Structures are given as structure tokens and as C-alpha cells.
Amino acid sequence: MTRLTLSEQFFRDQATHNASGGLSTILNRISLAARMLASEIMRAGFVGKLGYTGTTNVQDEDVRALDVISDDVVRQVFAQMPFVAGIGSEEMEDIHVVPGGENGNYVLTVDPLDGSGNVDVDGQMGTIFGIYRRATTGPVQMADFQQSGNRLVAAGYVLYGPSTMFVYTAGGPVHGFTLDRSIGTFFLTHPDLRIPEGSGNYSVNEANETKWDDKTRDMVRAFRMQDTRCGKRSARYAGALVGDFHRTLLKGGIYMYPGEAKKPEGKLRLLYENAPLAFVCERAGGMATDGKQRILDIVPSKLHQRTPLFIGSKGDVEEAMERLR
């Protein structure tokens, strides 16, 4: 059986958007970065690229060697890219102006290596990305990134696990592609993904329970005690957003990262994590909110804005929201 390749799908999406070639080129560059990162991750333990660098990033998080490598890879593959004017990365404090892309029509948001803490235990990791058309002209500006997720042109993620998967949507169906490492090509293996209803798991870091408000504790407890209207849910939590969301997308259920009583904004970043995954989830028939409003309706006021996240099957997310009110 002949399978559709990732590049062929990119060109189909290009035609759907009536674009001039930029979108498929950007997506191809992301797939190149994904293949490079998959290779780096596979051999990290052999070449001494595990552990921390001894520095912290703009998020005040300890930086691992692979975090630095991943961010560098993304910038390298987009150097001299005429279609992308700037990149917003979880690892960079400010906008990265792409050399040669000053007049580009798009900007890219990216979490280069989600779940990098799993590298030392050979756990799941991923890359999350979003592509926006620019809101301004001339040199790239903050306003180009201060757009709601409704303005996304394409978004997706790459999962580095037993296999490497590229899952994305350009506003239409959500497709999943698996990397054939022998020839370095992604092939369509999961066409038109739809998130199931009435099944699956719940994913949340329950070690944070003492930091939550009473309504959040009660809501999570209802899922733990299998006392929810949406059905019985077993607990699964991998410590990597991409891994947990990917399982939720395929199996159903809900992923939650609530805000805390002292940090109501939560931990996850709107531009690099929440909005791109919400775009994918909704196109697959699911739902994503911050507990009060739809994630894709939130207009970011700053580059590294955080929001809580409740994402997954519509029935599960709706019940979680009802219990939080």
C-alpha cells in the first residue's frame, strides 16, 4: 500500500490555503528540525548530552543540554528563511528575528523540547509549534505574536518516543505521520484523527493538590474516585505535555494543568504550548479551556504568558469546567 508522505500533505494544505509556497516550506523546515532532534535525542546518552547546563532560562527553569541543542536546531533550520520573520521560543526571552526573513509573512511559536526532564530516564519528549500570519508589515513586532489562537494557520507537535510522530493540522483534519528512520521520511499512519468521547484517562500532577483551591481539589478528586458523569477514568501522567496530550488525543479523556492558589496563571505557556495544542484538539473534535474560557479566544498580552489548561474530550472538559464554577 502506498502511503501519503508528510511533504505531499504539506503541499495539499498549501493549495487549500491558496498560499504562495510559504506554508509548505515552513512545515517542511519544522519536519527537518524534528528529524534532527530525533537523532540528537537517540544518541544523547552516548555523547554526554544528558543533565543540566548550570543555567536557567527566561522561565527561571534549570536548562538541560538538550534544551539548548533543541533551541539552536530550530534557529538553524530557519536561518535565511524568507517566509518567517520571527520566532518566539520558550527558551528565548525576546523575539528572535530570523536572518533573511525580515519581509516574511509568518511568525513561528515553538517549545523546542517539551518534557526534557524525561531525557535521563528515556521518557517521552516532544516539540510543539504554531504558525501565525503576521499582523503587521516591516520589521517583526510584538503585535505579530499577540494574536489569539483563532488566528493560527497551522499547529502541531512532534512526539519523540518508541517512534517519532508528527501530528498537525492546517485548519482542516488532524493527521498523524510516523517517521521511517531507515529513509528519513514521515508517512501518514493516523489520518483524520478524532478524539474519542466516553473513554480514556485523566492526566494531572496530583502532587500539586495542596497548592490547589478547594474547587480544583474536589474536581480532580471526582475523577480519581471515578465519580464523574463522563465515565470512569484511570490516572496516567507522563510528565511531558506532548506525551500526555497525544495519549488523550488517541484514547480520549482529559489533561489538566490547573492554576495554583498562589499562582492562578498556572505553569504552561499560552503561545508555545496551550494555543497550538488547543488548535489541534478542537480540529479533532475536542475542547480546550483555561477553566473559564476557550484557550483559542485568549489574546496574549506578553510573549511568555501562562494560563491553566484543561484539554481533551469535550464531555470531560465540560464536566471539569462545571465543577470549577
N, C-alpha and C positions, 0 to 999 in steps of 0.2 A: 504494500500500500504506500502510495506517495503522500507524504505529509507536507503541509504548508510550512515554509520556513518563516522565522521571525522577520527577516528583511522583506519578504514578499507581503506579509501582513502590514508592515510599515507603509509600503507603497500603496496598498489598498486604502489605508487610513488617510494618506496624503491626498488621494483622489477625492475621498469623501469630504475633506475639508476645503477642497479647491485651493490648496496651498501651492506654493511655487517650488517646492522641493525641500524647504527648510525643516519641516516637521520630521519627515522620514530620516533626514540626515542627523538630526539631533537624537532621535531614538536609536539610530544605529550606533552613534557615539556612546550612548549610555550602555548599549549591549556590549560594546568593546570594553568599556570600563568594567562591566560585570565579569567578562571572561578573564580580564587581567586580575581582578580582585579574587576571583575563584581560585586562580593559580597561586596567588600570594597566600591565601588562607590555607590551602592544602599543604604548602611547604613551610609554613611559618615556624613550626616546631623544629624543623631540620636546620634552619638557617638563623635561629636565635632571634626571632621577631615576636616572641611572646613577652608578656609582662608590661610594666609601666615605663614611661619615659622620665618620670620625676617632675613633670609639669602638669598644669591644669589648663583647661580650655575656657572659653568665654562663659560656659555654663558652670564654671567652678568645679568641674569634674576631673578626676585624675585621667590623664591621657595615656592610652596604650600605644605601643609601637605601631600596631596595625591601624589605629585611628589616624595617625599621621600619614602612613603609607596610603590609606584609602583616600584621604582628602587630596593628597598630591596626585594620585592617579586620576581623579575626576578633573582636577585643574589641567593636567597634562593633555588629556584626550580632548578637552575643549579649547586648548590654546589655538589661536589663529582660526577660530570657528566664526565665520561671518554671520551666522544666523542667531547666535546667542550673545546678547550684550553684557549680561552679568549673571553671576551665580551667588545665591545665598546658601551658605552651608552651616550646619550645626556646629562645625569645628572652627568657623571663622567669625570674628567679632563684627566685621563690616562686610559690605558687599564686595565681591571680587569682580573687578572689571576685566572682562575677557579680552586679551590682546587680539586685535584684528576683528573684534566683533562689535565695535563702537556703534555701528549702524544696524545691528541685528534687531529683528522684530520680536524676539522671545527672551525670557529670562527663565532660569532654572533654579529650583529649590531642591536641596538634597541633604539627606542624612547618609553620609558615605558608608558608615559601618554601624548599623544598629545592632545592639547586643554584643558589642566587642568584649564584654566581660566574660562571654562564654568561650573565648578562644582557648583559654588554658585548659578547659575540660572537654574540648572537641564538641561544643554545643552549637546550636543553630545561631546564625547571624544573617544580616541582610543589608540591602541598600534600598532606601525609599526616595522617590523622586516625584517632582511635579513640574509641569511646563506651562507657563503663562504667556499670552501675548502681551506685549508691552503696553502700558497705559500712557506713556509719554514718547517723545521723539528726542533725538540728540543723545548726549551722554546719558548713560543709565542713571536712574534716580531711585530713591527710596519708594516713591509712589508706584514704581513698576512692581514692587513686591507687596505693597499694601493693597492687595486685591483679595476679595473673598474667594473661597474655593469654588464658588459657582463660575468663576472666570477661568478655571483650569481648562487647558486644551487637551492635555493628556496627563496621566499619572499612573504610577505603579510601583512595583518593588521587585527586588531580586532576592531570592532565598538561597543561602548557601548551607546545604545540609548534605544528606546522603547523595542527593543530586542537586544540581543548580537549576533553579526555575526562575523564569522571567514572566511576571504576571502584570498585565497593564490593560488600560482602556484609553481610547482616544475619544471618549464621549459616547461610544456605542457599546457593544458587548464586551465583557471582560474575558480575555483569553489567557491561557497559561501555556508557556513554552518550556521545554526541558532541554538542557544543553547536552548534546552528544560530544563528550570530551574527546573522542577519537578523531573528530574532524573539526571541532570548534564551532559547531553550528547549533543554534536553537531551533527545535522543531515543535510544531503545535501538538500538544498532548492533552490539553484540557480546554476544548473550545466552549465558548459561551457559558462561562461559569455562573451558576445561580446559587446563592446562599440558601441552604435548607431552612425550613421552619419546623418547629416542634421536635428538634433533636439537637445533639451536640453537647458542649461543655460550657462551664463558666471559667473565666481566667481572670484572676486578680491576685495581687500580692497581699495575702491575708496577714502577713507580719506587720502591716501598717494599720491594723484595726484600731489600735489605741490612739492613733492620730486622727481618726475619722470622727465626724459628728454622729449623733445618735441615729439620724435617719439613714445615713450611709451604712452604719454598722447593722442596723435592722434589715436593710435591703440585702446586703451580702449574706447575712445570716439566713435569710429566707431561701436564697439559692443553695447555701451549704446544707440546710436541713431538708432540701428538696420539697419545699413548701411554696412553690410558685405556680401560678396559673399556666405559665408557658410550658411546664413539664419538668421532669426530673433532669438535673444536670450534674454530672461529675466534675470535680475540680481538675483543671490542667493549667499549669503555669510554667513556661519555659524560661522566663527572664529575658526574652528577646521579643520585642513587639512584633516584628515581622513573622517569627515562627508561630506565635500565639494567634496572630490575625490570620495567617494562612490556614491554620487548622480550623479556625472559626469559619472562614470563607468556604472551606470544603465540607465541613461537618455540621455547621450550624452552632448556635449558642451565642455567647456574649463575651467580649473582652472589656474589662473595666480598669481604668486608672483614675480613681476619684481624686478630688482635691482633698486637702487636709484641713483640719480646724484652723491651724496657724498658717497654712499655705493653700488657700482656696483655689488658687490658679492651677494647682497640680504640678506635674513634672514634665509632661510631654509637650513638645513644641508644635504650634499650630501649623506653621509653614512647612516644616520639614517632615513631620510625621502625621499629624491628625488630619489635615486637609487632604493630602494625597490619598491616604487610606480611606477616608470618608468618600472621596470621589469614586474610588474602586468599589467600595461597599455598596453605595447607592446604585451604581450601574449594574450591580449583581443582585439587586432586589432587597438589599439590607438597609440599615439605618445607622446613623452616627450622630451623637449629640454630646454636649458638654454637661448634660444633666438638666439643662434648662432650654437650650435652643439648638437648632440644627448646626452642626460644625461648619457646613459649607456656607452658611449665612454670615459667619463671623468675619468682619473686616479687621485684619491685624493693624494695630497701632504702632508696633515695633517689630524689628526683624526676628527677635528671639522670643516672641510672645508665647506664653504657655496657656494651656486650657486643660481641664479634665477631659476624659474621653470615655464614652460608653458606645461600643460599636459591635455590630453583629446582626443576627436575625431580627427582623422588625418586631416580632412579638416579644422577644426577650428584652430588647431595648425599651420598648414602650412600657413594659411592666416595671423595669428598673426606674424609669422616669416617674411613673405613677407613685412608686414607693418613696421616691425622694421628695415629692411635693409636700 
